[in-house]
Amino acid sequence: AFSLRQGEFERAWNSEPLRAIHKDMLEGRPVWGCETCYFQEESGKMSHRQHHNGEWSETLGEGEIQRRVEESLGNGYALSSPPVYLHLCLGNLCNLKCRMCNPHNSLMIHEEWKELDARGGEYSRFWSEHGCTDADVEPWYENEAFWASCEKLIPTLKKAYMTGGEPTLIPGNYRFMKKCIELGRAPEITLLFNINCTRVPDEFIELINQFGSATVNVSLDGAGAVGEQLRSPSRWNSVSRNLSKLLEKTGPRVSIGITPVAQIYNILDLVPLLEHIQTLERATGRSIRVDLLDCMHPEFLSVGILPRKIKDEAIRRLERFQGGSAGSSAARVPNHARILENGVASLI
């Protein structure tokens, strides 16, 4: 076991479990925990694995990728080169209780979970079956040993992905960005965020505009009342206003995406959201990338449990939208109906 509280990045980087993953991937064997990527690839969608392979081949160059592979093969699947990518999940501080979220990623759900779990009974049995037997999140991210190890990686870092909780609420994300700027590394680093757009602080925009590039993915699952129901207690007017602010005040190096999660609650209500995105594109002159995600966990929210006629109706609605929205990035990227069709087929 490795403790982030003790800042054991270096020991974890070439640990036995990670070397075993390197070995299995290089030899083409499935890796436990990578089921989502396998599902996405079977559904005809580019998975995170494929996306990262392409991204890092371009960022580091094919020669460097091959060098690392050969070094790994000749060194017991270990690497002397430091990480160039850092995923920071600095706690579960969040201001929403999204339907498909969990205590590990939302403080509000965590507090509710503890209250209900204390009663025992059916609630506790249900969540113990769905992976929430221990929802406590220790504040390891406040430890200075962790920050010392984290900041040690900045000089060779190429990309940082900041999640949460809600990234715009987490103080550690601002600390990290300011340290990158202080060290003069910001122009060489790409940032990636998933935010709920309930708040877009001026400081957040000011900081991300100083980096080489940034992608801000906004988690929206529906327009109006649908979005409010799925991401309580958000208010659509406020979210929409903040999304417009993000589009208007970020520079050309910042790309904005929307990542709806297709699930039983919104499968028939995705088109109004896509239409809203089109309206924003026309108003701001900016392209908004749309990535339709499949809700795989928890399983009881997956579209796979729905009757076939509802799935077919959802596909028809998306196809009609795409047919009448030529040229819009909301309709063009990705082919929502095809991905949903393949995804549904995989889930039946």
N, C-alpha and C positions, 0 to 999 in steps of 0.2 A: 504494500500500500504506500501511496505517496501523499504527502501533506502539502497542500498549497499554502497552508498557514505557515509552514516552514520554508516556503519558497523553493521547493525541490524540483524546479523545472528541468535542470540539467540531468538529474538522475532519472526522471520520468521519460526524457526524450529518447533514451536508448534502453528503456526498460525491457524486460523479457516479454511482457504482453504486447508492447508496440512492435518489437522485432518479429514476433509471431504473426502479427497482422501484415507486416512488410512481406514476410515469406509467403503467406497465403495469397496475397494480392499478386505478387510477382509470378506465382505458380498457377494463377487462375482459379483458385478455390474460393467459394463463397465465404464471406466473413460475417460472423454473428454481429448483429447490430446495424448491418447495412441493408436491411430489408426494404427500407423506403426507396433507396436508389434502385434496387433490383426491380421493384414494382413500377417505378417511374419509367425505367427503360423498357419493360415489357408493355407499358401502356403507350409507347411511342413518344414519350417526352424525354427531353434531355435531363438526365439526373445531375445531382450535385457532383457526383464522381466524374462524369463526363465533362461537365462544365469546368471543374477545377483542373482536370487534365489538360483541357485546351487552354485555359487561362494561364496556367503556370508554364506550359510549353512556350507560350508567347512571351510571358514576362521574363522568365529566366533563360529562355532559348533551349532548343532541342539538345544542343551539346551539353549544357549544364544538367539537364534532366537525365541524359544518358550517363553522365559522369556519376551522378548520385546513385543511379541504379547499379552501376558497376561497382561502386564503392560498397554499397549495401550487400551485394552478392559476395564480395570478397572479404567482408568484415562481419560475418555472422549476422547480417541484416541490420547492422548498426550504422549510424552516420556521424561523421565528425563535423559536418557542416551544421550551423545553427538553424533554428526554425526561421522561416521568412514570413510565416502567417501566424497570427495570434487571434484566438477567439476568446473574448472577454465576456463572461457572464457574471457580473459583479453583484450578485444578490437578486432577490425576488421582489424588490420594491416596485410596486405598480399601483395605479389608481383605478384599475378596472377588474371586473370579475367575468371574464369572457367565458362563454358557455363551454368551449372546448379546451379551456386551459386547466391548470392544475396547481396545487400548492407550491410546487417547486419554482414556478414562474410568476406567481402572483401573491403578494403579501395579503391582499384582501381575501383571496380564496383560502390562503393558509389559515388566517384567523377564523374564518367560517368553518373550515375543516376541523380545526382543533375543538371548537365549540360543539360541533355535531358528533365528532369522534368520541368525545368524553361521555356521550350518552350511550355509546356502544350499540348493540343491536344490529339491525339490518344495514344501516349506513356504514358502520365500520367493516362489516363483512364484505359489502359491495366494493368499497374502495381498496380493501386489502387484496382483492382479486384483480384490481386494475392498477397496481403498482404504487399506491400511496400509503404504504404502511409506515413510512418515516418521512414526514414532510418538513421537518426542521431544517433550516438553512443557517449554518453557523457563519458568523461574520469573518471568515478567513480573509476576505478581500480588504479588511481594515488593517491587516497585519503588515508591519513595515518590512518584514523579511520577504513577504510576497511581492511587495512593490519594488524592493531592491532587485529581485530576480526578474520581474517584469520589465523594469526600466533598462536592465542589462541587455535585453533583446532588441531594444529600439534601434541601435546603430545599424543593424543588418535587416531590419524589418521592411517588408514590402507591402503588407496588407494587414489590417486589423478589422475584425468583425465584432461589433459590440451589441449584445442583446441584454436581456434582463429576465424578469422585470421589464419596466419601461425605461429604455436607455436615456431619454431626456430628463428623467427624474433622478438618475443614479450619479451621485457626486464623483465616484471613481472614474467614470467615463470622461468627465471634464478634466480631472486630474491627469489622466493619460494623454488626452489631446494636447493639453498645455505643455506637458513634458516633451512631447514630440516636437512641438513648435520651439520650445526653449533650446532643444538640442539641434535645431536646424534641420530636422529630418522630415518635417511635414510635407515639403514638396515631393519627396520620394515615396510617400506612403499613400496607399488607397484605403479609404474607410468604407465600411459597410454597416448599415443600421437597419433594424426593423423597429418602427415606431408606431404608436397607435394614433398619433396626430391629435390627441386631446389637448396637447400643448406643444407649441413650437417656440421655445425661448429665443430671444434675439442673440443671446450668448451662444446658443447651439449653432445657429446659422453663421455667426461671425467666425466661429472656430472651424467648422467644416469647410468654409470657403477658402481657408488657408492651406488646405491639403492638395496634393497632386491631383487627386480625384476622389469622388465620394459617390456612393449609391445609397439613397435613402428609400427603403421599401416601406410603404405605408400599409398597415394591416387593416383593410376594410373588407367586410364580408357582405355588405348590403348598403343601399342608400336609405335615408329616412328612418322610419320606424324599424325596418328589418335590421339595419346596422345597430340601432340603439338596443334592440332586444338581445342581439348576439354579444354585444360588447358593452354591457351595463356597467356603470351608469353614464356612459358617454352620451353626448347630445349631438345630433347630426349637424345642426347649424354651426356649432362650434368646430366640429371636426372639419366640415367643408370649408369654413373660413380659414382654418389653420393650414389646410392643404393648399389653398390659393396663396397664402402667405409664403409657404415653402417654395412654391413654383415661381413666385414673383421675386423673391429676395435671394435665392441661391444663384450662384454664378454658373457659367457654362460647363465647368468641370464637375458639377454636381448633377447626377441623373436621378430622376424620381420614378419609382415604380409603385404599382399597386398589387398586393398579393392576396386576393380573395381565397378563402378556404372553402371549397365546395363540401357541403355537409347536408344532413337531412333538413336542417332548419332553413337553408337559403337556396336549395337547389333549383327552385322555381322562380327565384327572385334575383338572379344575377344580372339580367339584362338592364334593369334600371340603373344599377351601379355602373355598368359599362357605358351606358348612355350619358351618365354624369361625367365620366372620364372624357368622353368625346367633347362634351361642352367645355370642359376645362382646357383641353388641348386647343380648341378654337379660340378661347378667350385669352390664353397666355402665349400662344404660338410655340408651345413646347410639346415634345413627344413624351408620352407617359407609357412606360413599359408595363404590360399586364402579364402576370404569371399566375395562372389558375392552379391552386394547390389542391391535392386530395386529402381529406381528413381521414387518416388511417387509425389514429388513436385519439380518444377512446373509440373502440370498435362500434359502440352503440350509436355514434354520431355519423358513421360512415354511410355514404349513399348506397353501399353494397347491401344494406338491409332493407332498402325500399322496394316496393313492387315494381316490376318491369315497366308498367305503364307510366309510372311517374318518372322513371329514368328516361323513357322515350320522349315524354313531353318536355323534359328539361333540355334534351338534345335538340328537339325541334325548335325550341325558343332561341337557343344559342345559334343555331344554323340560320334562322330567319334574321337575327341581328347581324350576323356576319355577312349575309347576302345583301343586306341593305346598307352596309357601312364600309364600302370599299375605300381604301386609303387611310382608314383610321388605325392607329396602332392598337387601340383597344380591341379591334376586330382582327387585326393581322397577326399579332404576336401574343400568345400562341394560337393555334387553331383549337379554340376551346372545345367545340363540339366533338372533334375527332379524339382529342385527349380524353374527354369525358366518356365517350363511347368505348374506347379501349380500356379505360379505367374501370368502367362499369362491368365490362366483360370479364375483367380480371377479378372483380370482387364478387361476382355471382357464385 
